[in-house]
């Protein structure tokens, strides 16, 4: 019993507590209250909640960005499909590249 709390739990009163007792007090009737050991449930719960919140935030942000990309790609596909009818080509758009005649390039 090296530690003081082990001595108190075993019922041994240290000498300094004997000096604090009033004269005539029976030491066998004295009850020493030992504080409960520290509980780590609260800090662990806070760490888990913060971790879960961070993961949820990243997940929500990723889903939002992916939905924006999906909307943008759908819009781009719709615009690409609508361009020939807007130009008036009847669905056929061709591009001509002109090269100069002769061997000088």
PDB file as gemmi writes it, atoms N, CA and C in Angstrom:
CRYST1    1.000    1.000    1.000  90.00  90.00  90.00 P 1                      
ATOM      1  N   UNK A   1       0.847  -1.185   0.000  1.00  0.00           N  
ATOM      2  CA  UNK A   1       0.000   0.000   0.000  1.00  0.00           C  
ATOM      3  C   UNK A   1       0.888   1.241   0.000  1.00  0.00           C  
ATOM      4  N   UNK A   2       1.422   1.521  -1.144  1.00  0.00           N  
ATOM      5  CA  UNK A   2       2.296   2.678  -1.277  1.00  0.00           C  
ATOM      6  C   UNK A   2       1.474   3.949  -1.473  1.00  0.00           C  
ATOM      7  N   UNK A   3       0.420   3.848  -2.243  1.00  0.00           N  
ATOM      8  CA  UNK A   3      -0.369   5.044  -2.556  1.00  0.00           C  
ATOM      9  C   UNK A   3      -1.314   5.385  -1.408  1.00  0.00           C  
ATOM     10  N   UNK A   4      -1.518   6.667  -1.145  1.00  0.00           N  
ATOM     11  CA  UNK A   4      -2.408   7.068  -0.039  1.00  0.00           C  
ATOM     12  C   UNK A   4      -3.846   6.614  -0.228  1.00  0.00           C  
ATOM     13  N   UNK A   5      -4.350   6.626  -1.488  1.00  0.00           N  
ATOM     14  CA  UNK A   5      -5.740   6.223  -1.668  1.00  0.00           C  
ATOM     15  C   UNK A   5      -5.929   4.737  -1.378  1.00  0.00           C  
ATOM     16  N   UNK A   6      -4.910   3.928  -1.625  1.00  0.00           N  
ATOM     17  CA  UNK A   6      -4.995   2.511  -1.281  1.00  0.00           C  
ATOM     18  C   UNK A   6      -5.025   2.339   0.235  1.00  0.00           C  
ATOM     19  N   UNK A   7      -4.283   3.153   0.961  1.00  0.00           N  
ATOM     20  CA  UNK A   7      -4.294   3.089   2.420  1.00  0.00           C  
ATOM     21  C   UNK A   7      -5.664   3.473   2.959  1.00  0.00           C  
ATOM     22  N   UNK A   8      -6.254   4.529   2.393  1.00  0.00           N  
ATOM     23  CA  UNK A   8      -7.578   4.966   2.862  1.00  0.00           C  
ATOM     24  C   UNK A   8      -8.633   3.911   2.561  1.00  0.00           C  
ATOM     25  N   UNK A   9      -8.577   3.295   1.368  1.00  0.00           N  
ATOM     26  CA  UNK A   9      -9.552   2.260   1.027  1.00  0.00           C  
ATOM     27  C   UNK A   9      -9.413   1.035   1.933  1.00  0.00           C  
ATOM     28  N   UNK A  10      -8.212   0.792   2.393  1.00  0.00           N  
ATOM     29  CA  UNK A  10      -8.002  -0.357   3.288  1.00  0.00           C  
ATOM     30  C   UNK A  10      -8.426  -0.042   4.715  1.00  0.00           C  
ATOM     31  N   UNK A  11      -8.767   1.200   5.002  1.00  0.00           N  
ATOM     32  CA  UNK A  11      -9.223   1.564   6.341  1.00  0.00           C  
ATOM     33  C   UNK A  11      -8.123   2.079   7.241  1.00  0.00           C  
ATOM     34  N   UNK A  12      -6.923   2.305   6.742  1.00  0.00           N  
ATOM     35  CA  UNK A  12      -5.817   2.827   7.541  1.00  0.00           C  
ATOM     36  C   UNK A  12      -5.866   4.348   7.516  1.00  0.00           C  
ATOM     37  N   UNK A  13      -5.916   4.938   8.692  1.00  0.00           N  
ATOM     38  CA  UNK A  13      -5.927   6.396   8.783  1.00  0.00           C  
ATOM     39  C   UNK A  13      -4.493   6.906   8.911  1.00  0.00           C  
ATOM     40  N   UNK A  14      -4.068   7.792   8.010  1.00  0.00           N  
ATOM     41  CA  UNK A  14      -2.722   8.360   8.144  1.00  0.00           C  
ATOM     42  C   UNK A  14      -2.608   9.227   9.392  1.00  0.00           C  
ATOM     43  N   UNK A  15      -1.401   9.439   9.819  1.00  0.00           N  
ATOM     44  CA  UNK A  15      -1.163  10.192  11.048  1.00  0.00           C  
ATOM     45  C   UNK A  15      -1.644  11.631  10.948  1.00  0.00           C  
ATOM     46  N   UNK A  16      -1.534  12.240   9.793  1.00  0.00           N  
ATOM     47  CA  UNK A  16      -1.974  13.639   9.673  1.00  0.00           C  
ATOM     48  C   UNK A  16      -3.483  13.765   9.834  1.00  0.00           C  
ATOM     49  N   UNK A  17      -4.253  12.719   9.476  1.00  0.00           N  
ATOM     50  CA  UNK A  17      -5.689  12.765   9.724  1.00  0.00           C  
ATOM     51  C   UNK A  17      -6.006  12.587  11.199  1.00  0.00           C  
ATOM     52  N   UNK A  18      -5.188  11.836  11.919  1.00  0.00           N  
ATOM     53  CA  UNK A  18      -5.396  11.691  13.363  1.00  0.00           C  
ATOM     54  C   UNK A  18      -5.259  13.035  14.044  1.00  0.00           C  
ATOM     55  N   UNK A  19      -4.334  13.850  13.565  1.00  0.00           N  
ATOM     56  CA  UNK A  19      -4.132  15.167  14.186  1.00  0.00           C  
ATOM     57  C   UNK A  19      -5.305  16.093  13.920  1.00  0.00           C  
ATOM     58  N   UNK A  20      -6.038  15.881  12.831  1.00  0.00           N  
ATOM     59  CA  UNK A  20      -7.159  16.761  12.494  1.00  0.00           C  
ATOM     60  C   UNK A  20      -8.436  16.374  13.228  1.00  0.00           C  
ATOM     61  N   UNK A  21      -8.494  15.178  13.766  1.00  0.00           N  
ATOM     62  CA  UNK A  21      -9.691  14.740  14.480  1.00  0.00           C  
ATOM     63  C   UNK A  21      -9.769  15.429  15.831  1.00  0.00           C  
ATOM     64  N   UNK A  22     -10.962  15.828  16.229  1.00  0.00           N  
ATOM     65  CA  UNK A  22     -11.101  16.436  17.566  1.00  0.00           C  
ATOM     66  C   UNK A  22     -10.759  15.420  18.658  1.00  0.00           C  
ATOM     67  N   UNK A  23     -10.411  15.950  19.808  1.00  0.00           N  
ATOM     68  CA  UNK A  23     -10.064  15.089  20.963  1.00  0.00           C  
ATOM     69  C   UNK A  23     -11.265  14.235  21.344  1.00  0.00           C  
ATOM     70  N   UNK A  24     -11.022  12.995  21.632  1.00  0.00           N  
ATOM     71  CA  UNK A  24     -12.071  12.101  22.098  1.00  0.00           C  
ATOM     72  C   UNK A  24     -12.850  11.416  20.986  1.00  0.00           C  
ATOM     73  N   UNK A  25     -12.508  11.655  19.744  1.00  0.00           N  
ATOM     74  CA  UNK A  25     -13.216  11.021  18.625  1.00  0.00           C  
ATOM     75  C   UNK A  25     -12.672   9.614  18.424  1.00  0.00           C  
ATOM     76  N   UNK A  26     -13.580   8.678  18.301  1.00  0.00           N  
ATOM     77  CA  UNK A  26     -13.168   7.292  18.046  1.00  0.00           C  
ATOM     78  C   UNK A  26     -12.807   7.171  16.564  1.00  0.00           C  
ATOM     79  N   UNK A  27     -11.570   6.815  16.272  1.00  0.00           N  
ATOM     80  CA  UNK A  27     -11.099   6.739  14.888  1.00  0.00           C  
ATOM     81  C   UNK A  27     -11.803   5.646  14.098  1.00  0.00           C  
ATOM     82  N   UNK A  28     -12.381   4.671  14.807  1.00  0.00           N  
ATOM     83  CA  UNK A  28     -13.088   3.598  14.102  1.00  0.00           C  
ATOM     84  C   UNK A  28     -14.435   4.059  13.571  1.00  0.00           C  
ATOM     85  N   UNK A  29     -14.963   5.155  14.089  1.00  0.00           N  
ATOM     86  CA  UNK A  29     -16.255   5.652  13.621  1.00  0.00           C  
ATOM     87  C   UNK A  29     -16.113   6.733  12.557  1.00  0.00           C  
ATOM     88  N   UNK A  30     -14.888   7.054  12.182  1.00  0.00           N  
ATOM     89  CA  UNK A  30     -14.651   8.091  11.176  1.00  0.00           C  
ATOM     90  C   UNK A  30     -14.752   7.474   9.787  1.00  0.00           C  
ATOM     91  N   UNK A  31     -15.484   8.149   8.918  1.00  0.00           N  
ATOM     92  CA  UNK A  31     -15.628   7.702   7.534  1.00  0.00           C  
ATOM     93  C   UNK A  31     -14.889   8.692   6.652  1.00  0.00           C  
ATOM     94  N   UNK A  32     -13.968   8.169   5.864  1.00  0.00           N  
ATOM     95  CA  UNK A  32     -13.221   9.016   4.937  1.00  0.00           C  
ATOM     96  C   UNK A  32     -13.801   8.810   3.548  1.00  0.00           C  
ATOM     97  N   UNK A  33     -14.218   9.896   2.932  1.00  0.00           N  
ATOM     98  CA  UNK A  33     -14.811   9.828   1.600  1.00  0.00           C  
ATOM     99  C   UNK A  33     -13.700  10.027   0.580  1.00  0.00           C  
ATOM    100  N   UNK A  34     -13.566   9.061  -0.299  1.00  0.00           N  
ATOM    101  CA  UNK A  34     -12.559   9.121  -1.352  1.00  0.00           C  
ATOM    102  C   UNK A  34     -13.275   9.478  -2.645  1.00  0.00           C  
ATOM    103  N   UNK A  35     -12.777  10.467  -3.367  1.00  0.00           N  
ATOM    104  CA  UNK A  35     -13.446  10.816  -4.626  1.00  0.00           C  
ATOM    105  C   UNK A  35     -13.362   9.668  -5.626  1.00  0.00           C  
ATOM    106  N   UNK A  36     -14.395   9.583  -6.460  1.00  0.00           N  
ATOM    107  CA  UNK A  36     -14.436   8.516  -7.464  1.00  0.00           C  
ATOM    108  C   UNK A  36     -13.338   8.741  -8.492  1.00  0.00           C  
ATOM    109  N   UNK A  37     -12.848   7.667  -9.079  1.00  0.00           N  
ATOM    110  CA  UNK A  37     -11.840   7.832 -10.125  1.00  0.00           C  
ATOM    111  C   UNK A  37     -12.411   8.592 -11.316  1.00  0.00           C  
ATOM    112  N   UNK A  38     -11.534   9.268 -12.014  1.00  0.00           N  
ATOM    113  CA  UNK A  38     -11.962  10.101 -13.144  1.00  0.00           C  
ATOM    114  C   UNK A  38     -12.554   9.232 -14.245  1.00  0.00           C  
ATOM    115  N   UNK A  39     -13.678   9.690 -14.774  1.00  0.00           N  
ATOM    116  CA  UNK A  39     -14.329   8.989 -15.871  1.00  0.00           C  
ATOM    117  C   UNK A  39     -13.933   9.658 -17.190  1.00  0.00           C  
ATOM    118  N   UNK A  40     -13.527   8.857 -18.140  1.00  0.00           N  
ATOM    119  CA  UNK A  40     -13.128   9.380 -19.449  1.00  0.00           C  
ATOM    120  C   UNK A  40     -14.243   9.244 -20.482  1.00  0.00           C  
ATOM    121  N   UNK A  41     -15.444   8.894 -20.040  1.00  0.00           N  
ATOM    122  CA  UNK A  41     -16.553   8.708 -20.974  1.00  0.00           C  
ATOM    123  C   UNK A  41     -16.929  10.029 -21.650  1.00  0.00           C  
ATOM    124  N   UNK A  42     -16.934  11.123 -20.912  1.00  0.00           N  
ATOM    125  CA  UNK A  42     -17.299  12.417 -21.488  1.00  0.00           C  
ATOM    126  C   UNK A  42     -16.329  12.880 -22.559  1.00  0.00           C  
ATOM    127  N   UNK A  43     -15.015  12.944 -22.262  1.00  0.00           N  
ATOM    128  CA  UNK A  43     -14.070  13.365 -23.307  1.00  0.00           C  
ATOM    129  C   UNK A  43     -14.057  12.433 -24.513  1.00  0.00           C  
ATOM    130  N   UNK A  44     -14.220  11.139 -24.299  1.00  0.00           N  
ATOM    131  CA  UNK A  44     -14.252  10.203 -25.428  1.00  0.00           C  
ATOM    132  C   UNK A  44     -15.490  10.455 -26.278  1.00  0.00           C  
ATOM    133  N   UNK A  45     -16.622  10.719 -25.636  1.00  0.00           N  
ATOM    134  CA  UNK A  45     -17.849  11.006 -26.387  1.00  0.00           C  
ATOM    135  C   UNK A  45     -17.705  12.293 -27.194  1.00  0.00           C  
ATOM    136  N   UNK A  46     -17.044  13.304 -26.625  1.00  0.00           N  
ATOM    137  CA  UNK A  46     -16.847  14.560 -27.354  1.00  0.00           C  
ATOM    138  C   UNK A  46     -15.960  14.338 -28.577  1.00  0.00           C  
ATOM    139  N   UNK A  47     -14.886  13.563 -28.417  1.00  0.00           N  
ATOM    140  CA  UNK A  47     -13.992  13.285 -29.546  1.00  0.00           C  
ATOM    141  C   UNK A  47     -14.736  12.514 -30.629  1.00  0.00           C  
ATOM    142  N   UNK A  48     -15.525  11.512 -30.242  1.00  0.00           N  
ATOM    143  CA  UNK A  48     -16.286  10.751 -31.229  1.00  0.00           C  
ATOM    144  C   UNK A  48     -17.317  11.618 -31.942  1.00  0.00           C  
ATOM    145  N   UNK A  49     -17.990  12.506 -31.193  1.00  0.00           N  
ATOM    146  CA  UNK A  49     -18.980  13.381 -31.812  1.00  0.00           C  
ATOM    147  C   UNK A  49     -18.317  14.360 -32.775  1.00  0.00           C  
ATOM    148  N   UNK A  50     -17.156  14.900 -32.397  1.00  0.00           N  
ATOM    149  CA  UNK A  50     -16.445  15.824 -33.288  1.00  0.00           C  
ATOM    150  C   UNK A  50     -15.963  15.114 -34.541  1.00  0.00           C  
ATOM    151  N   UNK A  51     -15.480  13.893 -34.393  1.00  0.00           N  
ATOM    152  CA  UNK A  51     -15.027  13.128 -35.554  1.00  0.00           C  
ATOM    153  C   UNK A  51     -16.199  12.809 -36.480  1.00  0.00           C  
ATOM    154  N   UNK A  52     -17.304  12.372 -35.909  1.00  0.00           N  
ATOM    155  CA  UNK A  52     -18.490  12.063 -36.718  1.00  0.00           C  
ATOM    156  C   UNK A  52     -19.013  13.321 -37.413  1.00  0.00           C  
ATOM    157  N   UNK A  53     -18.981  14.445 -36.729  1.00  0.00           N  
ATOM    158  CA  UNK A  53     -19.423  15.695 -37.341  1.00  0.00           C  
ATOM    159  C   UNK A  53     -18.527  16.115 -38.493  1.00  0.00           C  
ATOM    160  N   UNK A  54     -17.221  15.954 -38.320  1.00  0.00           N  
ATOM    161  CA  UNK A  54     -16.294  16.293 -39.401  1.00  0.00           C  
ATOM    162  C   UNK A  54     -16.484  15.402 -40.610  1.00  0.00           C  
ATOM    163  N   UNK A  55     -16.662  14.108 -40.367  1.00  0.00           N  
ATOM    164  CA  UNK A  55     -16.891  13.174 -41.474  1.00  0.00           C  
ATOM    165  C   UNK A  55     -18.208  13.497 -42.177  1.00  0.00           C  
ATOM    166  N   UNK A  56     -19.237  13.809 -41.417  1.00  0.00           N  
ATOM    167  CA  UNK A  56     -20.532  14.151 -42.016  1.00  0.00           C  
ATOM    168  C   UNK A  56     -20.429  15.431 -42.843  1.00  0.00           C  
ATOM    169  N   UNK A  57     -19.679  16.399 -42.358  1.00  0.00           N  
ATOM    170  CA  UNK A  57     -19.498  17.649 -43.097  1.00  0.00           C  
ATOM    171  C   UNK A  57     -18.784  17.400 -44.423  1.00  0.00           C  
ATOM    172  N   UNK A  58     -17.743  16.596 -44.397  1.00  0.00           N  
ATOM    173  CA  UNK A  58     -17.017  16.273 -45.628  1.00  0.00           C  
ATOM    174  C   UNK A  58     -17.919  15.507 -46.590  1.00  0.00           C  
ATOM    175  N   UNK A  59     -18.708  14.577 -46.069  1.00  0.00           N  
ATOM    176  CA  UNK A  59     -19.612  13.801 -46.922  1.00  0.00           C  
ATOM    177  C   UNK A  59     -20.659  14.694 -47.577  1.00  0.00           C  
ATOM    178  N   UNK A  60     -21.267  15.595 -46.809  1.00  0.00           N  
ATOM    179  CA  UNK A  60     -22.289  16.490 -47.349  1.00  0.00           C  
ATOM    180  C   UNK A  60     -21.682  17.412 -48.401  1.00  0.00           C  
ATOM    181  N   UNK A  61     -20.485  17.929 -48.142  1.00  0.00           N  
ATOM    182  CA  UNK A  61     -19.827  18.803 -49.116  1.00  0.00           C  
ATOM    183  C   UNK A  61     -19.508  18.043 -50.396  1.00  0.00           C  
ATOM    184  N   UNK A  62     -19.054  16.806 -50.277  1.00  0.00           N  
ATOM    185  CA  UNK A  62     -18.742  16.003 -51.460  1.00  0.00           C  
ATOM    186  C   UNK A  62     -19.998  15.718 -52.274  1.00  0.00           C  
ATOM    187  N   UNK A  63     -21.085  15.365 -51.609  1.00  0.00           N  
ATOM    188  CA  UNK A  63     -22.342  15.103 -52.309  1.00  0.00           C  
ATOM    189  C   UNK A  63     -22.822  16.372 -53.011  1.00  0.00           C  
ATOM    190  N   UNK A  64     -22.702  17.522 -52.368  1.00  0.00           N  
ATOM    191  CA  UNK A  64     -23.134  18.782 -52.986  1.00  0.00           C  
ATOM    192  C   UNK A  64     -22.309  19.090 -54.230  1.00  0.00           C  
ATOM    193  N   UNK A  65     -20.999  18.903 -54.149  1.00  0.00           N  
ATOM    194  CA  UNK A  65     -20.151  19.170 -55.309  1.00  0.00           C  
ATOM    195  C   UNK A  65     -20.463  18.204 -56.440  1.00  0.00           C  
ATOM    196  N   UNK A  66     -20.664  16.923 -56.114  1.00  0.00           N  
ATOM    197  CA  UNK A  66     -20.987  15.949 -57.153  1.00  0.00           C  
ATOM    198  C   UNK A  66     -22.335  16.245 -57.809  1.00  0.00           C  
ATOM    199  N   UNK A  67     -23.290  16.735 -57.054  1.00  0.00           N  
ATOM    200  CA  UNK A  67     -24.571  17.108 -57.649  1.00  0.00           C  
ATOM    201  C   UNK A  67     -24.419  18.321 -58.563  1.00  0.00           C  
ATOM    202  N   UNK A  68     -23.577  19.269 -58.169  1.00  0.00           N  
ATOM    203  CA  UNK A  68     -23.321  20.412 -59.044  1.00  0.00           C  
ATOM    204  C   UNK A  68     -22.655  19.977 -60.339  1.00  0.00           C  
ATOM    205  N   UNK A  69     -21.726  19.048 -60.254  1.00  0.00           N  
ATOM    206  CA  UNK A  69     -21.062  18.532 -61.450  1.00  0.00           C  
ATOM    207  C   UNK A  69     -22.070  17.803 -62.338  1.00  0.00           C  
ATOM    208  N   UNK A  70     -22.968  17.034 -61.737  1.00  0.00           N  
ATOM    209  CA  UNK A  70     -23.985  16.323 -62.514  1.00  0.00           C  
ATOM    210  C   UNK A  70     -24.914  17.307 -63.227  1.00  0.00           C  
ATOM    211  N   UNK A  71     -25.324  18.355 -62.546  1.00  0.00           N  
ATOM    212  CA  UNK A  71     -26.184  19.366 -63.165  1.00  0.00           C  
ATOM    213  C   UNK A  71     -25.439  20.069 -64.295  1.00  0.00           C  
ATOM    214  N   UNK A  72     -24.170  20.384 -64.072  1.00  0.00           N  
ATOM    215  CA  UNK A  72     -23.383  21.060 -65.111  1.00  0.00           C  
ATOM    216  C   UNK A  72     -23.198  20.167 -66.324  1.00  0.00           C  
ATOM    217  N   UNK A  73     -22.938  18.880 -66.109  1.00  0.00           N  
ATOM    218  CA  UNK A  73     -22.755  17.987 -67.258  1.00  0.00           C  
ATOM    219  C   UNK A  73     -24.062  17.782 -68.013  1.00  0.00           C  
ATOM    220  N   UNK A  74     -25.171  17.700 -67.297  1.00  0.00           N  
ATOM    221  CA  UNK A  74     -26.467  17.568 -67.958  1.00  0.00           C  
ATOM    222  C   UNK A  74     -26.778  18.818 -68.775  1.00  0.00           C  
ATOM    223  N   UNK A  75     -26.481  19.982 -68.225  1.00  0.00           N  
ATOM    224  CA  UNK A  75     -26.703  21.233 -68.939  1.00  0.00           C  
ATOM    225  C   UNK A  75     -25.818  21.318 -70.173  1.00  0.00           C  
ATOM    226  N   UNK A  76     -24.559  20.907 -70.031  1.00  0.00           N  
ATOM    227  CA  UNK A  76     -23.648  20.945 -71.175  1.00  0.00           C  
ATOM    228  C   UNK A  76     -24.114  20.000 -72.271  1.00  0.00           C  
ATOM    229  N   UNK A  77     -24.599  18.823 -71.903  1.00  0.00           N  
ATOM    230  CA  UNK A  77     -25.095  17.881 -72.908  1.00  0.00           C  
ATOM    231  C   UNK A  77     -26.337  18.424 -73.605  1.00  0.00           C  
ATOM    232  N   UNK A  78     -27.206  19.072 -72.857  1.00  0.00           N  
ATOM    233  CA  UNK A  78     -28.411  19.646 -73.462  1.00  0.00           C  
ATOM    234  C   UNK A  78     -28.058  20.785 -74.413  1.00  0.00           C  
ATOM    235  N   UNK A  79     -27.112  21.607 -74.011  1.00  0.00           N  
ATOM    236  CA  UNK A  79     -26.692  22.713 -74.887  1.00  0.00           C  
ATOM    237  C   UNK A  79     -26.012  22.165 -76.138  1.00  0.00           C  
ATOM    238  N   UNK A  80     -25.198  21.141 -75.979  1.00  0.00           N  
ATOM    239  CA  UNK A  80     -24.503  20.542 -77.128  1.00  0.00           C  
ATOM    240  C   UNK A  80     -25.514  19.926 -78.097  1.00  0.00           C  
ATOM    241  N   UNK A  81     -26.560  19.343 -77.568  1.00  0.00           N  
ATOM    242  CA  UNK A  81     -27.578  18.769 -78.441  1.00  0.00           C  
ATOM    243  C   UNK A  81     -28.420  19.851 -79.110  1.00  0.00           C  
ATOM    244  N   UNK A  82     -28.560  20.990 -78.479  1.00  0.00           N  
ATOM    245  CA  UNK A  82     -29.410  22.049 -79.019  1.00  0.00           C  
ATOM    246  C   UNK A  82     -28.684  22.960 -79.994  1.00  0.00           C  
ATOM    247  N   UNK A  83     -27.365  22.965 -80.006  1.00  0.00           N  
ATOM    248  CA  UNK A  83     -26.606  23.892 -80.862  1.00  0.00           C  
ATOM    249  C   UNK A  83     -26.910  23.694 -82.349  1.00  0.00           C  
ATOM    250  N   UNK A  84     -26.957  22.484 -82.901  1.00  0.00           N  
ATOM    251  CA  UNK A  84     -27.232  22.369 -84.338  1.00  0.00           C  
ATOM    252  C   UNK A  84     -28.587  22.946 -84.744  1.00  0.00           C  
ATOM    253  N   UNK A  85     -29.601  22.740 -83.917  1.00  0.00           N  
ATOM    254  CA  UNK A  85     -30.906  23.291 -84.274  1.00  0.00           C  
ATOM    255  C   UNK A  85     -30.924  24.807 -84.091  1.00  0.00           C  
ATOM    256  N   UNK A  86     -30.122  25.323 -83.183  1.00  0.00           N  
ATOM    257  CA  UNK A  86     -30.053  26.775 -83.012  1.00  0.00           C  
ATOM    258  C   UNK A  86     -29.334  27.442 -84.187  1.00  0.00           C  
ATOM    259  N   UNK A  87     -28.326  26.771 -84.714  1.00  0.00           N  
ATOM    260  CA  UNK A  87     -27.575  27.320 -85.841  1.00  0.00           C  
ATOM    261  C   UNK A  87     -28.382  27.212 -87.128  1.00  0.00           C  
ATOM    262  N   UNK A  88     -29.193  26.193 -87.213  1.00  0.00           N  
ATOM    263  CA  UNK A  88     -30.022  26.037 -88.404  1.00  0.00           C  
ATOM    264  C   UNK A  88     -29.454  25.038 -89.375  1.00  0.00           C  
ATOM    265  N   UNK A  89     -28.615  24.181 -88.927  1.00  0.00           N  
ATOM    266  CA  UNK A  89     -28.013  23.214 -89.825  1.00  0.00           C  
ATOM    267  C   UNK A  89     -28.816  21.950 -89.964  1.00  0.00           C  
ATOM    268  N   UNK A  90     -29.911  21.859 -89.272  1.00  0.00           N  
ATOM    269  CA  UNK A  90     -30.728  20.660 -89.389  1.00  0.00           C  
ATOM    270  C   UNK A  90     -30.038  19.430 -88.821  1.00  0.00           C  
ATOM    271  N   UNK A  91     -29.196  19.623 -87.844  1.00  0.00           N  
ATOM    272  CA  UNK A  91     -28.532  18.493 -87.232  1.00  0.00           C  
ATOM    273  C   UNK A  91     -27.192  18.169 -87.845  1.00  0.00           C  
ATOM    274  N   UNK A  92     -26.759  18.929 -88.847  1.00  0.00           N  
ATOM    275  CA  UNK A  92     -25.488  18.647 -89.483  1.00  0.00           C  
ATOM    276  C   UNK A  92     -24.641  19.910 -89.438  1.00  0.00           C  
ATOM    277  N   UNK A  93     -23.597  19.883 -88.667  1.00  0.00           N  
ATOM    278  CA  UNK A  93     -22.684  21.019 -88.569  1.00  0.00           C  
ATOM    279  C   UNK A  93     -21.331  20.548 -89.047  1.00  0.00           C  
ATOM    280  N   UNK A  94     -20.775  21.246 -89.996  1.00  0.00           N  
ATOM    281  CA  UNK A  94     -19.442  20.906 -90.493  1.00  0.00           C  
ATOM    282  C   UNK A  94     -18.555  22.127 -90.367  1.00  0.00           C  
ATOM    283  N   UNK A  95     -17.302  21.888 -90.195  1.00  0.00           N  
ATOM    284  CA  UNK A  95     -16.324  22.952 -90.126  1.00  0.00           C  
ATOM    285  C   UNK A  95     -15.355  22.774 -91.291  1.00  0.00           C  
ATOM    286  N   UNK A  96     -15.056  23.856 -91.952  1.00  0.00           N  
ATOM    287  CA  UNK A  96     -14.130  23.789 -93.085  1.00  0.00           C  
ATOM    288  C   UNK A  96     -12.823  24.440 -92.682  1.00  0.00           C  
ATOM    289  N   UNK A  97     -11.742  23.768 -93.030  1.00  0.00           N  
ATOM    290  CA  UNK A  97     -10.414  24.309 -92.789  1.00  0.00           C  
ATOM    291  C   UNK A  97      -9.807  24.605 -94.141  1.00  0.00           C  
ATOM    292  N   UNK A  98      -9.392  25.827 -94.336  1.00  0.00           N  
ATOM    293  CA  UNK A  98      -8.806  26.212 -95.625  1.00  0.00           C  
ATOM    294  C   UNK A  98      -7.321  26.169 -95.544  1.00  0.00           C  
ATOM    295  N   UNK A  99      -6.704  25.476 -96.515  1.00  0.00           N  
ATOM    296  CA  UNK A  99      -5.275  25.444 -96.652  1.00  0.00           C  
ATOM    297  C   UNK A  99      -4.885  26.214 -97.923  1.00  0.00           C  
ATOM    298  N   UNK A 100      -3.781  26.926 -97.862  1.00  0.00           N  
ATOM    299  CA  UNK A 100      -3.355  27.626 -99.081  1.00  0.00           C  
ATOM    300  C   UNK A 100      -2.952  26.643-100.168  1.00  0.00           C  
ATOM    301  N   UNK A 101      -3.203  27.016-101.434  1.00  0.00           N  
ATOM    302  CA  UNK A 101      -2.823  26.147-102.553  1.00  0.00           C  
ATOM    303  C   UNK A 101      -1.331  26.271-102.806  1.00  0.00           C  
ATOM    304  N   UNK A 102      -0.756  25.259-103.217  1.00  0.00           N  
ATOM    305  CA  UNK A 102       0.659  25.273-103.553  1.00  0.00           C  
ATOM    306  C   UNK A 102       1.473  24.577-102.478  1.00  0.00           C  
ATOM    307  N   UNK A 103       2.775  24.587-102.671  1.00  0.00           N  
ATOM    308  CA  UNK A 103       3.642  23.871-101.761  1.00  0.00           C  
ATOM    309  C   UNK A 103       4.155  24.703-100.618  1.00  0.00           C  
ATOM    310  N   UNK A 104       3.826  25.976-100.563  1.00  0.00           N  
ATOM    311  CA  UNK A 104       4.311  26.838 -99.484  1.00  0.00           C  
ATOM    312  C   UNK A 104       3.362  26.737 -98.285  1.00  0.00           C  
ATOM    313  N   UNK A 105       3.860  26.140 -97.290  1.00  0.00           N  
ATOM    314  CA  UNK A 105       3.031  26.058 -96.073  1.00  0.00           C  
ATOM    315  C   UNK A 105       3.701  26.731 -94.925  1.00  0.00           C  
TER     316      UNK A 105                                                      
END                                                                             
